[in-house]
Amino acid sequence: MASKRTADWLMSAVFAVACAAVWMFDFYPSQSDAQGEKFAAKVVAADNSAVSDVGLVLRGEQRLKVEISSGSRKGERFDAVNLLRAQMDLDKIFEAGDTAWVSVPHGARPGVDTVNAQDFYRIDKTAALFALFAALLVAFGGFVGFKALLSFAFACLVVWKIVVPACLAGADAIAVCLAAVCALSAAIIFLVAGFTKKGFVAFAGTVLGVLASCAMAWYFSGEFKVNGAVMPYSQALLYSGYEFLDLSELFIGALFLSSSGAVMDLSMDVSAGMAEVREANPQIGRARLLAAGLSIGRSVVGTMTTTLLLAYSGGYLTMMMAFAANGVGAGDFINNPHVCAEAVKTLVGSFGLVLVAPFTAAVGCLVFSGSGKGCGAP
C-alpha cells in the first residue's frame, strides 16, 4: 500500500512538471501587441448619447471614462470608446462600476488620449470559478480528485499550447489531433490508474476506438460533403492570414478530439469492471471474462451515446428553434450544412463509443486472463 501511494505521488509530481513544461513551451509564439498594452479598468462613467437602436441591435459608439485598476498604469484615467457594430453576439454595453478590458497604446497620456474598451474583464471570475471547481473536485475525490485535476490542467495546456499552435503553423490537423489524443489518453489513464494492467487495457481500448473514429470521420465527412467552414470563426481565421489552412482536416481532427473524452471514459469503465470481475474470480475463463466486459459495455454505451447527442445538439439549440420557427421541412433541415455537420459529429462519435467497448473487452480478455498477481499488477 505504501509503495502504491509513493508511486502515485511520484506520478503526480511527474505530471505536475509536465504541465509546467508545456506551459513554458512555445511551439508557435503568440505575437505580442506592439501597439500597446491591455489592462483591467473600472468604468467610471458611461455616455450612450451616440448609441442608436437598429431594430434589435445597437449601432454607434459608447463613450466611457475608465480608471486603470491593474498593471503599470494603475490609477490613470482615460477616455475610452466602445464601438457597436450591430452584432448582438459581439456588442456589449458598459455601465458605471463595470470592469472593462481595455487596450492602451504605448505613450498614451491620461486625460488626453482615447483607449479602446474591448470587452468585459472576466479573468478574475474565471479564476474564481476554476478555484471553486478544483476545491470541490479535491474535496470529493481526495487524492484521486487531485490527480484528475492534474489531468484536466494537462489536457487544457496540450490543446492550447501544442494542438492549436501546431495547426496554425500548417501541420496536418488530423495527425496533430490524433497524436494529442493518444498522448492525453496515456497521460490521463496512467495518471489515474497507474501503470497497471487495468490502465494498459483502458489505454489500448481508447486508442483503437479513436482510430476507428478517425477513419470514419475522414470517410463520412467526404461522403456527406461537409464543409469545415461550418465551424465557428473558421472564415475569420482564413481572412486573418491563414488561408492555407485545410478546414476539412480541421473539422475531422476536431470531431474525434471532441469525442475522445467519452471514448476514454467508456474504455476505463469496461477495463475497471473486468478488473473487478477477475479479482473476484481469479479462475474465470476468457470466454466468461469477455462476456462480462461486453455486458459492462452494453450497460454504459446507451447513456454515453445520448450524452454525445445532447452535448452536440445543445450548442445549436437556437439554430433548431430558428428552423422550427420558420417552418423548415425535414428535408431542408437534414440537408442544411450545419445540421449535417452535427449529424456527422454525433453519429461518428457514437460509432467510436459502440466500437470501443468490444475493443476494450477483447484486449482485457487477453491481458486479464494471463498469469500475474492480479489485474492491478503491472
LUMBA-837362 format. One record per residue (C-alpha): residue in one letter; x, y, z. Coordinates in steps of 0.2 Angstrom, whole numbers, always signed. Layout:
% residues N
> aa|px|py|pz
> a|X|Y|Z .
...
//
This chain:
% residues 378
> aa|px|py|pz
> m|+0|+0|+0 .
> a|+14|+12|+4 .
> s|+23|+8|-12 .
> k|+7|+11|-22 .
> r|+5|+28|-13 .
> t|+23|+33|-16 .
> a|+21|+28|-35 .
> d|+5|+39|-35 .
> w|+14|+54|-28 .
> l|+29|+51|-40 .
> m|+17|+50|-55 .
> s|+8|+66|-49 .
> a|+25|+75|-47 .
> v|+30|+70|-65 .
> f|+14|+76|-72 .
> a|+15|+92|-62 .
> v|+32|+95|-70 .
> a|+25|+90|-87 .
> c|+11|+104|-85 .
> a|+24|+117|-81 .
> a|+35|+111|-96 .
> v|+20|+113|-108 .
> w|+16|+130|-101 .
> m|+33|+136|-104 .
> f|+34|+128|-122 .
> d|+31|+140|-136 .
> f|+29|+129|-152 .
> y|+21|+144|-161 .
> p|+25|+160|-151 .
> s|+10|+172|-150 .
> q|+13|+189|-157 .
> s|+13|+202|-144 .
> d|+3|+218|-147 .
> a|+17|+230|-152 .
> q|+4|+244|-152 .
> g|+1|+244|-134 .
> e|-4|+235|-118 .
> k|-20|+228|-110 .
> f|-27|+231|-93 .
> a|-42|+229|-82 .
> a|-50|+246|-79 .
> k|-65|+251|-69 .
> v|-79|+261|-79 .
> v|-81|+277|-70 .
> a|-94|+285|-82 .
> a|-104|+279|-97 .
> d|-111|+291|-111 .
> n|-124|+282|-123 .
> s|-129|+298|-132 .
> a|-120|+292|-148 .
> v|-129|+274|-147 .
> s|-144|+271|-158 .
> d|-156|+256|-160 .
> v|-157|+247|-176 .
> g|-171|+235|-173 .
> l|-165|+223|-160 .
> v|-147|+228|-161 .
> l|-136|+243|-157 .
> r|-125|+254|-168 .
> g|-113|+268|-164 .
> e|-101|+271|-150 .
> q|-102|+272|-132 .
> r|-91|+285|-124 .
> l|-83|+280|-107 .
> k|-72|+286|-93 .
> v|-61|+272|-86 .
> e|-48|+271|-72 .
> i|-34|+258|-75 .
> s|-35|+246|-60 .
> s|-21|+234|-63 .
> g|-3|+234|-70 .
> s|+10|+248|-73 .
> r|-3|+261|-76 .
> k|-14|+258|-61 .
> g|-24|+273|-56 .
> e|-23|+283|-73 .
> r|-39|+289|-80 .
> f|-43|+289|-99 .
> d|-57|+292|-111 .
> a|-62|+276|-119 .
> v|-73|+271|-134 .
> n|-84|+255|-136 .
> l|-88|+253|-154 .
> l|-105|+244|-158 .
> r|-107|+235|-174 .
> a|-125|+229|-174 .
> q|-118|+212|-170 .
> m|-128|+205|-155 .
> d|-115|+191|-151 .
> l|-101|+203|-150 .
> d|-108|+220|-145 .
> k|-108|+225|-126 .
> i|-114|+239|-116 .
> f|-105|+245|-101 .
> e|-112|+253|-85 .
> a|-103|+263|-72 .
> g|-95|+251|-60 .
> d|-91|+238|-73 .
> t|-74|+232|-76 .
> a|-68|+233|-94 .
> w|-53|+225|-103 .
> v|-45|+240|-112 .
> s|-31|+242|-124 .
> v|-19|+256|-120 .
> p|-7|+262|-134 .
> h|+11|+265|-130 .
> g|+14|+283|-124 .
> a|-5|+286|-121 .
> r|-7|+301|-110 .
> p|-21|+300|-96 .
> g|-35|+313|-99 .
> v|-29|+317|-117 .
> d|-28|+301|-127 .
> t|-43|+289|-130 .
> v|-41|+270|-127 .
> n|-52|+255|-133 .
> a|-63|+246|-122 .
> q|-63|+229|-129 .
> d|-74|+218|-118 .
> f|-79|+215|-100 .
> y|-65|+209|-89 .
> r|-68|+191|-84 .
> i|-51|+184|-79 .
> d|-54|+186|-61 .
> k|-71|+177|-61 .
> t|-64|+163|-72 .
> a|-50|+160|-60 .
> a|-63|+160|-45 .
> l|-74|+148|-54 .
> f|-59|+136|-58 .
> a|-53|+138|-40 .
> l|-71|+133|-34 .
> f|-71|+118|-46 .
> a|-54|+112|-41 .
> a|-58|+113|-22 .
> l|-74|+103|-25 .
> l|-65|+90|-35 .
> v|-51|+88|-22 .
> a|-64|+88|-8 .
> f|-75|+75|-15 .
> g|-61|+64|-24 .
> g|-47|+66|-12 .
> f|-30|+61|-20 .
> v|-39|+54|-35 .
> g|-48|+71|-37 .
> f|-31|+79|-36 .
> k|-24|+68|-50 .
> a|-40|+71|-60 .
> l|-37|+90|-58 .
> l|-19|+87|-64 .
> s|-25|+78|-79 .
> f|-38|+92|-83 .
> a|-24|+105|-82 .
> f|-13|+95|-93 .
> a|-26|+92|-106 .
> c|-30|+111|-107 .
> l|-12|+115|-109 .
> v|-9|+102|-123 .
> v|-24|+109|-133 .
> w|-19|+127|-131 .
> k|+0|+127|-131 .
> i|+3|+112|-144 .
> v|-13|+107|-154 .
> v|-19|+125|-158 .
> p|-2|+132|-162 .
> a|+3|+117|-172 .
> c|-12|+118|-183 .
> l|-10|+137|-185 .
> a|+8|+133|-191 .
> g|+0|+122|-205 .
> a|+4|+105|-198 .
> d|-8|+91|-203 .
> a|-23|+94|-192 .
> i|-28|+75|-192 .
> a|-11|+69|-187 .
> v|-9|+83|-174 .
> c|-26|+79|-166 .
> l|-23|+60|-166 .
> a|-6|+62|-158 .
> a|-13|+74|-145 .
> v|-27|+62|-141 .
> c|-15|+47|-139 .
> a|-4|+57|-128 .
> l|-18|+64|-117 .
> s|-26|+47|-116 .
> a|-10|+39|-110 .
> a|-7|+54|-98 .
> i|-24|+54|-90 .
> i|-27|+35|-89 .
> f|-10|+31|-82 .
> l|-11|+45|-70 .
> v|-27|+39|-63 .
> a|-25|+20|-65 .
> g|-6|+19|-64 .
> f|+5|+8|-75 .
> t|-6|-7|-72 .
> k|-15|-20|-82 .
> k|-31|-10|-80 .
> g|-23|+6|-86 .
> f|-15|-3|-101 .
> v|-32|-11|-106 .
> a|-41|+6|-105 .
> f|-27|+14|-115 .
> a|-27|+1|-129 .
> g|-46|+1|-130 .
> t|-46|+20|-131 .
> v|-33|+21|-145 .
> l|-42|+8|-155 .
> g|-58|+17|-153 .
> v|-51|+34|-158 .
> l|-43|+26|-173 .
> a|-59|+19|-178 .
> s|-67|+36|-175 .
> c|-54|+45|-185 .
> a|-56|+33|-200 .
> m|-75|+35|-200 .
> a|-73|+54|-198 .
> w|-62|+55|-213 .
> y|-73|+44|-224 .
> f|-90|+51|-219 .
> s|-85|+69|-219 .
> g|-81|+67|-238 .
> e|-96|+57|-242 .
> f|-108|+70|-233 .
> k|-98|+84|-242 .
> v|-96|+93|-225 .
> n|-88|+110|-227 .
> g|-76|+114|-212 .
> a|-82|+132|-214 .
> v|-97|+127|-203 .
> m|-85|+128|-188 .
> p|-86|+145|-178 .
> y|-74|+158|-183 .
> s|-67|+147|-197 .
> q|-69|+161|-211 .
> a|-62|+174|-200 .
> l|-47|+163|-197 .
> l|-44|+161|-216 .
> y|-45|+180|-218 .
> s|-33|+183|-204 .
> g|-18|+177|-214 .
> y|-21|+158|-213 .
> e|-29|+155|-230 .
> f|-18|+140|-232 .
> l|-27|+130|-218 .
> d|-37|+115|-224 .
> l|-54|+117|-215 .
> s|-59|+99|-219 .
> e|-44|+92|-210 .
> l|-48|+104|-195 .
> f|-66|+98|-195 .
> i|-60|+79|-194 .
> g|-47|+82|-181 .
> a|-60|+92|-170 .
> l|-73|+78|-172 .
> f|-63|+64|-165 .
> l|-54|+76|-152 .
> s|-71|+81|-145 .
> s|-77|+63|-144 .
> s|-61|+56|-137 .
> g|-66|+60|-119 .
> a|-82|+50|-119 .
> v|-72|+36|-128 .
> m|-59|+36|-114 .
> d|-72|+36|-100 .
> l|-81|+21|-108 .
> s|-64|+11|-110 .
> m|-60|+14|-92 .
> d|-77|+8|-86 .
> v|-75|-8|-96 .
> s|-57|-11|-90 .
> a|-61|-7|-72 .
> g|-76|-18|-72 .
> m|-66|-33|-80 .
> a|-53|-30|-67 .
> e|-65|-31|-53 .
> v|-73|-47|-61 .
> r|-55|-55|-62 .
> e|-51|-50|-44 .
> a|-67|-58|-38 .
> n|-64|-74|-48 .
> p|-46|-77|-52 .
> q|-50|-93|-61 .
> i|-63|-86|-73 .
> g|-61|-91|-91 .
> r|-58|-80|-106 .
> a|-75|-83|-113 .
> r|-84|-78|-97 .
> l|-72|-63|-95 .
> l|-75|-57|-112 .
> a|-94|-59|-110 .
> a|-93|-49|-93 .
> g|-83|-35|-102 .
> l|-96|-34|-116 .
> s|-110|-34|-104 .
> i|-102|-19|-95 .
> g|-100|-10|-111 .
> r|-118|-13|-116 .
> s|-124|-6|-100 .
> v|-114|+10|-102 .
> v|-114|+14|-121 .
> g|-133|+18|-121 .
> t|-131|+33|-110 .
> m|-114|+38|-117 .
> t|-121|+40|-135 .
> t|-135|+50|-128 .
> t|-123|+61|-119 .
> l|-114|+65|-135 .
> l|-131|+69|-144 .
> l|-136|+81|-130 .
> a|-118|+89|-129 .
> y|-118|+92|-148 .
> s|-136|+97|-151 .
> g|-137|+108|-135 .
> g|-125|+120|-143 .
> y|-136|+123|-158 .
> l|-152|+124|-149 .
> t|-156|+142|-156 .
> m|-152|+136|-174 .
> m|-165|+122|-172 .
> m|-178|+134|-164 .
> a|-175|+146|-179 .
> f|-178|+132|-191 .
> a|-194|+127|-182 .
> a|-200|+145|-181 .
> n|-198|+147|-200 .
> g|-207|+130|-203 .
> v|-192|+122|-212 .
> g|-196|+105|-218 .
> a|-187|+89|-213 .
> g|-178|+88|-230 .
> d|-171|+105|-229 .
> f|-167|+103|-211 .
> i|-157|+87|-214 .
> n|-148|+94|-229 .
> n|-143|+110|-220 .
> p|-124|+110|-219 .
> h|-124|+115|-201 .
> v|-136|+101|-196 .
> c|-127|+89|-207 .
> a|-110|+93|-199 .
> e|-118|+90|-182 .
> a|-126|+74|-188 .
> v|-109|+68|-193 .
> k|-101|+73|-177 .
> t|-114|+64|-167 .
> l|-115|+48|-177 .
> v|-96|+46|-180 .
> g|-93|+49|-161 .
> s|-107|+36|-157 .
> f|-99|+24|-168 .
> g|-82|+26|-159 .
> l|-91|+23|-142 .
> v|-100|+7|-148 .
> l|-84|+0|-155 .
> v|-73|+5|-140 .
> a|-82|-7|-129 .
> p|-79|-23|-139 .
> f|-61|-17|-142 .
> t|-58|-15|-124 .
> a|-66|-31|-119 .
> a|-56|-40|-132 .
> v|-39|-33|-125 .
> g|-45|-36|-107 .
> c|-49|-54|-111 .
> l|-31|-57|-117 .
> v|-22|-46|-103 .
> f|-33|-50|-88 .
> s|-34|-69|-91 .
> g|-15|-71|-91 .
> s|-4|-75|-76 .
> g|+0|-62|-63 .
> k|-4|-56|-46 .
> g|-20|-48|-51 .
> c|-27|-35|-63 .
> g|-20|-21|-53 .
> a|-2|-28|-55 .
> p|+9|-21|-68 .
//
